[in-house]
Amino acid sequence: AGVFYGYKTNGVFATEAEALSANLKIQNNDGSFSNFKAGDMIFVDMPDANGVKDGIIDQNDKQVIGNPNPDLYGSFTNTFTYKNFTLSALFSGVVGNDLYNYPRSILESGTDLNNQSKRVLSRWIGEGQLTTQPKAMTGDPMGNARFSDRWIEDGSYLRLKSLTFAYDIPVKTAILNNLQVYLTANNLLTFTNYLGFDPEFSTSQNPLFAGIDSGVSPQPRTLLVGVKLGL
């Protein structure tokens, strides 16, 4: 459920000759055609039932481009003790899921005068330039920023969810049976290739919204100091 359905890309046309050779185009609302040129995204032209490619990038070229459902997810924990010291660690993670990075689709679109991310500095600006970032065009007439695998990323991660260091102070009184001081760090480390703020997020319980990063605030890194009393 909730797999991502859109356009698959194959880079950016580096030269006008490359674009002319591919002869890919879109059909405008008035029925005319506009050809992709140097600096435009290369969208995969899917063959029809007869194995024929029509050279027109449209709804018929959409395909499954990602799956938000992980192949594996879980957590593991371990505790180490030495005399009165205790170190406990909890790791959690997922493997094999895809995420739609919506903030990237806005901040790297290059379609208007809004602020963009620094990745747009690598956009195509001249003949022969090799890049994965298409040229900036107001209004995006060729649909370079359309929903495609440009915005789908590997969401796999391993996170050190919690790390606790504790020390049991030797004490035995009529009031206290034990005394422990501890330091706990949450969300201390995250290992991931995801370019968004946080690969672990949830925006809705609806399965159709799974894996859609709408730019929610990342989980904070927190540090807790405490004292545990045993009476």
Solvent accessible surface area in square Angstrom, and as a share of the most:
residue,aa,sasa,rsa
1,A,93,0.72
2,G,18,0.17
3,V,67,0.38
4,F,13,0.05
5,Y,125,0.48
6,G,1,0.01
7,Y,14,0.05
8,K,91,0.39
9,T,27,0.16
10,N,109,0.56
11,G,30,0.29
12,V,14,0.08
13,F,3,0.01
14,A,9,0.07
15,T,39,0.23
16,E,64,0.29
17,A,70,0.55
18,E,71,0.32
19,A,2,0.02
20,L,125,0.62
21,S,98,0.63
22,A,44,0.34
23,N,81,0.41
24,L,18,0.09
25,K,40,0.17
26,I,21,0.11
27,Q,102,0.45
28,N,50,0.26
29,N,168,0.86
30,D,121,0.63
31,G,35,0.34
32,S,51,0.33
33,F,95,0.40
34,S,37,0.24
35,N,59,0.30
36,F,6,0.03
37,K,111,0.47
38,A,4,0.03
39,G,0,0.00
40,D,2,0.01
41,M,4,0.02
42,I,24,0.12
43,F,2,0.01
44,V,45,0.26
45,D,12,0.06
46,M,67,0.30
47,P,62,0.39
48,D,81,0.42
49,A,110,0.86
50,N,133,0.68
51,G,55,0.53
52,V,90,0.51
53,K,124,0.52
54,D,79,0.41
55,G,13,0.12
56,I,31,0.16
57,I,5,0.03
58,D,47,0.24
59,Q,126,0.56
60,N,120,0.62
61,D,3,0.01
62,K,56,0.24
63,Q,37,0.16
64,V,89,0.51
65,I,22,0.11
66,G,7,0.07
67,N,60,0.31
68,P,9,0.06
69,N,62,0.32
70,P,49,0.31
71,D,121,0.63
72,L,120,0.60
73,Y,162,0.62
74,G,43,0.41
75,S,75,0.49
76,F,120,0.50
77,T,93,0.54
78,N,84,0.43
79,T,75,0.44
80,F,116,0.49
81,T,100,0.58
82,Y,145,0.55
83,K,167,0.71
84,N,54,0.28
85,F,85,0.35
86,T,31,0.18
87,L,67,0.33
88,S,35,0.22
89,A,13,0.10
90,L,65,0.33
91,F,52,0.22
92,S,21,0.13
93,G,13,0.13
94,V,23,0.13
95,V,83,0.48
96,G,31,0.30
97,N,11,0.06
98,D,37,0.19
99,L,6,0.03
100,Y,34,0.13
101,N,2,0.01
102,Y,93,0.35
103,P,29,0.18
104,R,35,0.13
105,S,11,0.07
106,I,82,0.42
107,L,78,0.39
108,E,3,0.01
109,S,17,0.11
110,G,8,0.08
111,T,26,0.15
112,D,69,0.36
113,L,176,0.88
114,N,97,0.50
115,N,136,0.70
116,Q,52,0.23
117,S,35,0.23
118,K,169,0.71
119,R,110,0.40
120,V,13,0.07
121,L,145,0.72
122,S,61,0.39
123,R,77,0.28
124,W,34,0.12
125,I,129,0.66
126,G,28,0.27
127,E,115,0.52
128,G,38,0.37
129,Q,56,0.25
130,L,157,0.78
131,T,29,0.17
132,T,110,0.64
133,Q,12,0.05
134,P,4,0.03
135,K,41,0.17
136,A,50,0.38
137,M,80,0.36
138,T,111,0.65
139,G,62,0.60
140,D,28,0.15
141,P,76,0.48
142,M,21,0.10
143,G,16,0.15
144,N,6,0.03
145,A,24,0.18
146,R,49,0.18
147,F,68,0.28
148,S,0,0.00
149,D,36,0.19
150,R,28,0.10
151,W,1,0.00
152,I,23,0.12
153,E,20,0.09
154,D,71,0.37
155,G,0,0.00
156,S,25,0.16
157,Y,22,0.08
158,L,71,0.35
159,R,12,0.04
160,L,12,0.06
161,K,51,0.22
162,S,26,0.17
163,L,50,0.25
164,T,33,0.19
165,F,97,0.40
166,A,6,0.05
167,Y,67,0.25
168,D,54,0.28
169,I,61,0.31
170,P,100,0.63
171,V,40,0.23
172,K,159,0.67
173,T,75,0.43
174,A,116,0.90
175,I,129,0.66
176,L,36,0.18
177,N,74,0.38
178,N,75,0.38
179,L,34,0.17
180,Q,32,0.14
181,V,57,0.33
182,Y,67,0.26
183,L,76,0.38
184,T,15,0.09
185,A,10,0.08
186,N,40,0.21
187,N,19,0.10
188,L,54,0.27
189,L,90,0.45
190,T,50,0.29
191,F,115,0.48
192,T,51,0.30
193,N,126,0.65
194,Y,13,0.05
195,L,97,0.48
196,G,23,0.22
197,F,153,0.64
198,D,7,0.04
199,P,11,0.07
200,E,45,0.20
201,F,45,0.19
202,S,92,0.60
203,T,54,0.32
204,S,48,0.31
205,Q,184,0.82
206,N,64,0.33
207,P,83,0.52
208,L,119,0.59
209,F,102,0.43
210,A,37,0.28
211,G,13,0.12
212,I,46,0.23
213,D,6,0.03
214,S,61,0.39
215,G,35,0.34
216,V,56,0.32
217,S,100,0.64
218,P,63,0.40
219,Q,66,0.30
220,P,90,0.57
221,R,164,0.60
222,T,51,0.30
223,L,120,0.60
224,L,94,0.47
225,V,122,0.70
226,G,14,0.14
227,V,92,0.53
228,K,113,0.48
229,L,104,0.52
230,G,16,0.15
231,L,147,0.73
